[in-house]
Amino acid sequence: MAETQIEWTDATWNPVAGCSIVTAGCTHCYAMEMAKRLEAMGMEKYAGLTRKTGRRTVWNGVVREDRGSLAIPHGWRKPRKIFVNSMSDLFHEEVSDAFILDVWQVMRETPRHNYQILTKRPQRMAELVAGKIGEVLPNVWLGTSIEDANVVDRIGHLRAAPAAIRFISFEPLIGSVGAVDLQGIHWAIVGGESGKSARPIREEWIDEVYVQCQLANTAFFFKQWGTWGKDNKKRSKKANGREYRGRTWDEMPAAPQSSV
């Protein structure tokens, strides 16, 4: 699971497997179908994590801590940007505080890597990082996912998390987020949904995020249009491409700043 085609990272590391649906952004999560596929390939770690509902594969709420995966980053000698738990959520309520602290210890011991942690549960993240972890590691980026205006309150929780770099993934962007305040947020990723059941993205929704990035001096990364293009027509995500405002946007956050 190390190699990845995700444009904003170099590798994935999954010490936790399994999750549960919390908001609309989870509805077509790629990881649910991927977990089912990995189970069919005989990977015990992913066995029994999903169920069928109609034609869809969905999480069943089983979450598995994988201690055997904790040592993996130590074996990667070349520095990498590592997306932590692309197949789960490190701050899921079924992941123990003790295990999260063990993940932090690995990140502490491998400062050559930059770790990108993305959660839909930023309140727990902020409480745990501020309360039980305390220190700010310069190689650990903390992020949350926001799909529409219904979950913009996650930004406040993210801002409360002590971090060298904070980021937001506006993907899949399935609705307007309004004039979100990105002060204290170092990086924003924007992308449309992909897949046969993908929900449309609108250019004006992207514009809202882009404008706020300019105001807050937040790095802007446009990942993809997804299944629905700029012209609101459905085609492959490759055909729709990544161009926005006449160019591609691959901005990354600056070197670690303050922890406030």
RAVEN-V652236 format. One record per pair of residues at least 4 apart in sequence whose C-alpha atoms are under 8 Angstrom apart, sorted by sequence separation. I is the first residue (numbers start at 1). GAP is how many residues later the second one is. If there is no record, write none. Layout:
i->I gap->GAP
i->I gap->GAP
This chain:
i->6 gap->4
i->22 gap->4
i->23 gap->4
i->25 gap->4
i->29 gap->4
i->30 gap->4
i->31 gap->4
i->32 gap->4
i->33 gap->4
i->34 gap->4
i->35 gap->4
i->36 gap->4
i->37 gap->4
i->38 gap->4
i->39 gap->4
i->43 gap->4
i->52 gap->4
i->53 gap->4
i->66 gap->4
i->71 gap->4
i->72 gap->4
i->85 gap->4
i->88 gap->4
i->91 gap->4
i->95 gap->4
i->96 gap->4
i->97 gap->4
i->98 gap->4
i->99 gap->4
i->100 gap->4
i->101 gap->4
i->102 gap->4
i->103 gap->4
i->104 gap->4
i->105 gap->4
i->106 gap->4
i->107 gap->4
i->121 gap->4
i->122 gap->4
i->123 gap->4
i->124 gap->4
i->125 gap->4
i->126 gap->4
i->127 gap->4
i->128 gap->4
i->129 gap->4
i->130 gap->4
i->136 gap->4
i->147 gap->4
i->148 gap->4
i->153 gap->4
i->154 gap->4
i->155 gap->4
i->156 gap->4
i->157 gap->4
i->194 gap->4
i->201 gap->4
i->202 gap->4
i->203 gap->4
i->204 gap->4
i->205 gap->4
i->206 gap->4
i->207 gap->4
i->208 gap->4
i->209 gap->4
i->210 gap->4
i->211 gap->4
i->212 gap->4
i->213 gap->4
i->214 gap->4
i->225 gap->4
i->228 gap->4
i->229 gap->4
i->235 gap->4
i->236 gap->4
i->237 gap->4
i->243 gap->4
i->244 gap->4
i->4 gap->5
i->21 gap->5
i->38 gap->5
i->39 gap->5
i->42 gap->5
i->52 gap->5
i->53 gap->5
i->85 gap->5
i->90 gap->5
i->95 gap->5
i->127 gap->5
i->128 gap->5
i->129 gap->5
i->130 gap->5
i->146 gap->5
i->193 gap->5
i->194 gap->5
i->213 gap->5
i->225 gap->5
i->228 gap->5
i->229 gap->5
i->235 gap->5
i->243 gap->5
i->244 gap->5
i->4 gap->6
i->21 gap->6
i->39 gap->6
i->51 gap->6
i->52 gap->6
i->84 gap->6
i->107 gap->6
i->119 gap->6
i->129 gap->6
i->146 gap->6
i->193 gap->6
i->212 gap->6
i->213 gap->6
i->228 gap->6
i->229 gap->6
i->242 gap->6
i->243 gap->6
i->3 gap->7
i->4 gap->7
i->39 gap->7
i->50 gap->7
i->51 gap->7
i->159 gap->7
i->192 gap->7
i->193 gap->7
i->213 gap->7
i->227 gap->7
i->228 gap->7
i->3 gap->8
i->4 gap->8
i->38 gap->8
i->39 gap->8
i->50 gap->8
i->51 gap->8
i->107 gap->8
i->146 gap->8
i->158 gap->8
i->192 gap->8
i->193 gap->8
i->227 gap->8
i->229 gap->8
i->2 gap->9
i->3 gap->9
i->39 gap->9
i->50 gap->9
i->51 gap->9
i->91 gap->9
i->145 gap->9
i->192 gap->9
i->227 gap->9
i->228 gap->9
i->1 gap->10
i->2 gap->10
i->36 gap->10
i->49 gap->10
i->50 gap->10
i->90 gap->10
i->144 gap->10
i->210 gap->10
i->226 gap->10
i->227 gap->10
i->230 gap->10
i->1 gap->11
i->2 gap->11
i->35 gap->11
i->36 gap->11
i->49 gap->11
i->50 gap->11
i->144 gap->11
i->226 gap->11
i->229 gap->11
i->1 gap->12
i->35 gap->12
i->49 gap->12
i->50 gap->12
i->225 gap->12
i->226 gap->12
i->228 gap->12
i->1 gap->13
i->36 gap->13
i->49 gap->13
i->155 gap->13
i->224 gap->13
i->227 gap->13
i->35 gap->14
i->36 gap->14
i->48 gap->14
i->49 gap->14
i->144 gap->14
i->226 gap->14
i->35 gap->15
i->143 gap->15
i->225 gap->15
i->226 gap->15
i->142 gap->16
i->190 gap->16
i->224 gap->16
i->225 gap->16
i->18 gap->17
i->168 gap->17
i->173 gap->17
i->224 gap->17
i->225 gap->17
i->32 gap->18
i->166 gap->18
i->167 gap->18
i->170 gap->18
i->171 gap->18
i->172 gap->18
i->173 gap->18
i->174 gap->18
i->224 gap->18
i->45 gap->19
i->142 gap->19
i->166 gap->19
i->167 gap->19
i->168 gap->19
i->169 gap->19
i->170 gap->19
i->171 gap->19
i->172 gap->19
i->173 gap->19
i->174 gap->19
i->190 gap->19
i->223 gap->19
i->224 gap->19
i->165 gap->20
i->166 gap->20
i->167 gap->20
i->168 gap->20
i->169 gap->20
i->170 gap->20
i->171 gap->20
i->172 gap->20
i->173 gap->20
i->222 gap->20
i->36 gap->21
i->45 gap->21
i->122 gap->21
i->142 gap->21
i->165 gap->21
i->166 gap->21
i->167 gap->21
i->168 gap->21
i->169 gap->21
i->170 gap->21
i->171 gap->21
i->172 gap->21
i->222 gap->21
i->122 gap->22
i->141 gap->22
i->146 gap->22
i->148 gap->22
i->165 gap->22
i->167 gap->22
i->171 gap->22
i->222 gap->22
i->117 gap->23
i->121 gap->23
i->140 gap->23
i->141 gap->23
i->142 gap->23
i->143 gap->23
i->144 gap->23
i->145 gap->23
i->146 gap->23
i->147 gap->23
i->33 gap->24
i->115 gap->24
i->116 gap->24
i->117 gap->24
i->118 gap->24
i->119 gap->24
i->120 gap->24
i->140 gap->24
i->141 gap->24
i->142 gap->24
i->143 gap->24
i->144 gap->24
i->145 gap->24
i->146 gap->24
i->147 gap->24
i->201 gap->24
i->32 gap->25
i->33 gap->25
i->114 gap->25
i->115 gap->25
i->116 gap->25
i->117 gap->25
i->118 gap->25
i->119 gap->25
i->120 gap->25
i->138 gap->25
i->139 gap->25
i->140 gap->25
i->141 gap->25
i->142 gap->25
i->143 gap->25
i->144 gap->25
i->145 gap->25
i->146 gap->25
i->147 gap->25
i->148 gap->25
i->152 gap->25
i->159 gap->25
i->174 gap->25
i->188 gap->25
i->32 gap->26
i->113 gap->26
i->114 gap->26
i->115 gap->26
i->116 gap->26
i->117 gap->26
i->118 gap->26
i->119 gap->26
i->120 gap->26
i->136 gap->26
i->137 gap->26
i->138 gap->26
i->141 gap->26
i->143 gap->26
i->145 gap->26
i->146 gap->26
i->147 gap->26
i->148 gap->26
i->149 gap->26
i->159 gap->26
i->174 gap->26
i->175 gap->26
i->222 gap->26
i->223 gap->26
i->32 gap->27
i->90 gap->27
i->112 gap->27
i->114 gap->27
i->116 gap->27
i->118 gap->27
i->135 gap->27
i->136 gap->27
i->137 gap->27
i->138 gap->27
i->146 gap->27
i->147 gap->27
i->148 gap->27
i->149 gap->27
i->150 gap->27
i->155 gap->27
i->174 gap->27
i->175 gap->27
i->178 gap->27
i->200 gap->27
i->201 gap->27
i->203 gap->27
i->222 gap->27
i->223 gap->27
i->17 gap->28
i->18 gap->28
i->91 gap->28
i->111 gap->28
i->134 gap->28
i->136 gap->28
i->147 gap->28
i->148 gap->28
i->149 gap->28
i->152 gap->28
i->173 gap->28
i->176 gap->28
i->177 gap->28
i->180 gap->28
i->200 gap->28
i->201 gap->28
i->202 gap->28
i->221 gap->28
i->222 gap->28
i->17 gap->29
i->89 gap->29
i->90 gap->29
i->92 gap->29
i->108 gap->29
i->148 gap->29
i->149 gap->29
i->176 gap->29
i->179 gap->29
i->180 gap->29
i->198 gap->29
i->199 gap->29
i->220 gap->29
i->221 gap->29
i->19 gap->30
i->65 gap->30
i->89 gap->30
i->91 gap->30
i->147 gap->30
i->175 gap->30
i->178 gap->30
i->179 gap->30
i->182 gap->30
i->188 gap->30
i->190 gap->30
i->198 gap->30
i->202 gap->30
i->220 gap->30
i->221 gap->30
i->18 gap->31
i->63 gap->31
i->64 gap->31
i->82 gap->31
i->84 gap->31
i->89 gap->31
i->91 gap->31
i->97 gap->31
i->123 gap->31
i->126 gap->31
i->130 gap->31
i->177 gap->31
i->181 gap->31
i->182 gap->31
i->185 gap->31
i->186 gap->31
i->187 gap->31
i->188 gap->31
i->189 gap->31
i->190 gap->31
i->191 gap->31
i->195 gap->31
i->196 gap->31
i->201 gap->31
i->220 gap->31
i->221 gap->31
i->17 gap->32
i->18 gap->32
i->63 gap->32
i->70 gap->32
i->74 gap->32
i->80 gap->32
i->81 gap->32
i->82 gap->32
i->83 gap->32
i->84 gap->32
i->85 gap->32
i->101 gap->32
i->107 gap->32
i->122 gap->32
i->126 gap->32
i->129 gap->32
i->130 gap->32
i->173 gap->32
i->176 gap->32
i->177 gap->32
i->180 gap->32
i->184 gap->32
i->186 gap->32
i->187 gap->32
i->188 gap->32
i->189 gap->32
i->190 gap->32
i->191 gap->32
i->192 gap->32
i->193 gap->32
i->194 gap->32
i->195 gap->32
i->200 gap->32
i->219 gap->32
i->220 gap->32
i->70 gap->33
i->73 gap->33
i->79 gap->33
i->80 gap->33
i->81 gap->33
i->82 gap->33
i->83 gap->33
i->84 gap->33
i->85 gap->33
i->91 gap->33
i->107 gap->33
i->121 gap->33
i->125 gap->33
i->129 gap->33
i->179 gap->33
i->183 gap->33
i->185 gap->33
i->186 gap->33
i->187 gap->33
i->188 gap->33
i->189 gap->33
i->190 gap->33
i->191 gap->33
i->192 gap->33
i->193 gap->33
i->194 gap->33
i->219 gap->33
i->65 gap->34
i->78 gap->34
i->79 gap->34
i->80 gap->34
i->81 gap->34
i->82 gap->34
i->83 gap->34
i->84 gap->34
i->91 gap->34
i->120 gap->34
i->123 gap->34
i->126 gap->34
i->127 gap->34
i->182 gap->34
i->187 gap->34
i->189 gap->34
i->190 gap->34
i->191 gap->34
i->192 gap->34
i->193 gap->34
i->194 gap->34
i->219 gap->34
i->71 gap->35
i->79 gap->35
i->81 gap->35
i->83 gap->35
i->122 gap->35
i->123 gap->35
i->126 gap->35
i->181 gap->35
i->183 gap->35
i->191 gap->35
i->192 gap->35
i->193 gap->35
i->218 gap->35
i->70 gap->36
i->74 gap->36
i->122 gap->36
i->125 gap->36
i->126 gap->36
i->182 gap->36
i->192 gap->36
i->73 gap->37
i->21 gap->38
i->20 gap->39
i->19 gap->40
i->20 gap->40
i->18 gap->41
i->19 gap->41
i->20 gap->41
i->19 gap->42
i->20 gap->42
i->18 gap->43
i->19 gap->43
i->194 gap->43
i->18 gap->44
i->19 gap->44
i->18 gap->45
i->17 gap->46
i->18 gap->46
i->16 gap->47
i->17 gap->47
i->16 gap->48
i->17 gap->48
i->16 gap->49
i->17 gap->49
i->15 gap->50
i->16 gap->50
i->15 gap->51
i->118 gap->51
i->15 gap->52
i->35 gap->52
i->15 gap->53
i->15 gap->54
i->14 gap->55
i->15 gap->55
i->31 gap->55
i->32 gap->55
i->13 gap->56
i->31 gap->56
i->31 gap->57
i->13 gap->59
i->13 gap->60
i->187 gap->65
i->187 gap->66
i->186 gap->67
i->17 gap->68
i->19 gap->68
i->186 gap->68
i->11 gap->69
i->13 gap->69
i->15 gap->69
i->16 gap->69
i->18 gap->69
i->19 gap->69
i->10 gap->70
i->11 gap->70
i->12 gap->70
i->13 gap->70
i->14 gap->70
i->15 gap->70
i->17 gap->70
i->18 gap->70
i->19 gap->70
i->10 gap->71
i->11 gap->71
i->12 gap->71
i->13 gap->71
i->14 gap->71
i->16 gap->71
i->17 gap->71
i->9 gap->72
i->10 gap->72
i->11 gap->72
i->12 gap->72
i->13 gap->72
i->14 gap->72
i->16 gap->72
i->9 gap->73
i->10 gap->73
i->12 gap->73
i->13 gap->73
i->14 gap->73
i->16 gap->73
i->19 gap->73
i->9 gap->74
i->12 gap->74
i->14 gap->74
i->16 gap->74
i->16 gap->79
i->15 gap->88
i->165 gap->88
i->165 gap->91
i->164 gap->92
i->165 gap->92
i->164 gap->93
i->164 gap->94
i->163 gap->95
i->164 gap->95
i->163 gap->96
i->162 gap->97
i->163 gap->97
i->22 gap->98
i->162 gap->98
i->139 gap->117
i->138 gap->118
i->25 gap->121
i->25 gap->122
i->24 gap->123
i->136 gap->123
i->25 gap->146
i->25 gap->147
i->25 gap->149
i->28 gap->169
i->28 gap->170
i->8 gap->215
i->7 gap->216
i->8 gap->242
